[in-house]
Amino acid sequence: MPGTVTLNTRKIVILGSRSVGKSSLVKQFVENSFSEDYYPTINTTTTKTITYRGADYPCEIIDTAGEDEFSQLNSHYAIGVHGYILVYSIASRASFDMIQIIYDKIINYSGLPEIAAIIVGSKADLHLSRQVDSMAGQRLAQRNNTAWIEASALRNENVGKVFELCLAEIEKGNTAPPPSTGFKWPKCLVM
């Protein structure tokens, strides 16, 4: 049934400022294509199975509208979410500065001390317009105990790795066996 979330499905939300390449990363990952045209995203959900450590994980990927400092982060993005991909453009210092604000909003909504997340420096192909150096991205990730990577949807560089690292962050805190191990969930599950 399309749109149905199974017990093993991992819900991943992609957040960041407007025009940082969130939708391009998703399109490249899911469809293996890139569009030069910019169409602002309202909210879209796609699904794709990610293989990680020999196990298949169905993932629901939620691509969101861009955030700004005054945007209200929807609590929908904190409830039932397993992992976050927080995206900034290496060519925009303002989008980088928004990552900490977004991260703090998620922590506030979720009530958790930390979240499974990866910080992504997108548009890595724009190195001549770089406003955020790699070390700044790495320091931000270390400060928030998240993974970090730079990627380019245009060149399809590290795009798959973004989603694999997000899944790795999710599974770091998961004690349940992976879905492909033959594990059978009990008929009655109390949460």
Buried (B, 14 or more C-beta within 10 A) or exposed (E): EEEEEEEBBBBBBBBBBBBBBBBBBBBBBBEEEBEEEEEEBEEBEBBBEBEBEEBEBBBBBBBBBBBEEEBEBBEEBBEEBBBBBBBBBBBBBBBBBBBBBBBEBBBEBBEEEEBBBBBBBBBBBBEEEBBBEBEBBBEBBEEBEBBBBBBBBBEBBBBBBBBBBBBBBBBEEEEEEBBBEEEEEEEEEEE
